[in-house]
């Protein structure tokens, strides 16, 4: 019998999955299941004999688990990661094509392949800063700031929260001051005035917005997506189409690179769902760390 450890965020998303329900579902599939709530002290002291970790939560929970794994010694083994997505956006699960109810996902853990997942490491802001989804400047960290102030007034369900976030982002885009930015991607310089620069590891960020349609989290590359002052109206149209659930195709200026240097003349900056506080604009360097995590996905 394979041993698993369930890392659960009981407050993620719509809070629809309890500890009891999840453990019952996992043991029913024939797995031994230890439980840890990521909201409690010591949750990351899981047994090294664990065959694989199960992460039940949203993107923030996945990042917390990744941080814990990065702190542990990478000596004996690399823990395979299984996802039971039930956050608000679930951008990481979407990138891995993992979706559905836990009872439909768990049976695939008997027959799976391991999907390598890169991490981005950021130098120049703080020690040991890394990201799974994206590191960026401009409108998305500003969105995080605004949403933090109104989170109690935007609805209860994940759908309501996503709709509210897209509407707020549209308002931000209409008034956000474009800032000068210089990007050096694998030695090639790009500069201009932008409302957004995102260095992405996966296809989508924020409220399920696909900005880098060809991004692959396991290909050893970063996708640098830039929205200039001249592209502001285009980005507004993109947001309106997503608010109205339309499937219009949009693409934005994108560079693929392994190493990226960025100097943004402003203070709105984030790594994944964390808004970073910086006292003054700084130059940062981002490198790709290949194959740092491995996720269990359906065999194709």
HELIX and SHEET records of a PDB file:
HELIX    1   1 UNK A   19  UNK A   28  1                                  10    
HELIX    2   2 UNK A   59  UNK A   71  1                                  13    
HELIX    3   3 UNK A   91  UNK A   95  1                                   5    
HELIX    4   4 UNK A  102  UNK A  105  1                                   4    
HELIX    5   5 UNK A  106  UNK A  110  5                                   5    
HELIX    6   6 UNK A  139  UNK A  150  1                                  12    
HELIX    7   7 UNK A  151  UNK A  153  5                                   3    
HELIX    8   8 UNK A  158  UNK A  175  1                                  18    
HELIX    9   9 UNK A  229  UNK A  231  5                                   3    
HELIX   10  10 UNK A  232  UNK A  243  1                                  12    
SHEET    1   A 4 UNK A  32  UNK A  37  0                                        
SHEET    2   A 4 UNK A   3  UNK A   8  1                                        
SHEET    3   A 4 UNK A  52  UNK A  57  1                                        
SHEET    4   A 4 UNK A  80  UNK A  85  1                                        
SHEET    1   B 9 UNK A 129  UNK A 131  0                                        
SHEET    2   B 9 UNK A 112  UNK A 123 -1                                        
SHEET    3   B 9 UNK A 283  UNK A 298 -1                                        
SHEET    4   B 9 UNK A 259  UNK A 264 -1                                        
SHEET    5   B 9 UNK A 179  UNK A 185 -1                                        
SHEET    6   B 9 UNK A 188  UNK A 200 -1                                        
SHEET    7   B 9 UNK A 134  UNK A 138 -1                                        
SHEET    8   B 9 UNK A 269  UNK A 271 -1                                        
SHEET    9   B 9 UNK A 274  UNK A 276 -1                                        
SHEET    1   C 8 UNK A 129  UNK A 131  0                                        
SHEET    2   C 8 UNK A 112  UNK A 123 -1                                        
SHEET    3   C 8 UNK A 283  UNK A 298 -1                                        
SHEET    4   C 8 UNK A 259  UNK A 264 -1                                        
SHEET    5   C 8 UNK A 179  UNK A 185 -1                                        
SHEET    6   C 8 UNK A 188  UNK A 200 -1                                        
SHEET    7   C 8 UNK A 222  UNK A 228 -1                                        
SHEET    8   C 8 UNK A 253  UNK A 257 -1                                        
SHEET    1   D 2 UNK A 204  UNK A 205  0                                        
SHEET    2   D 2 UNK A 209  UNK A 210 -1                                        
END                                                                             
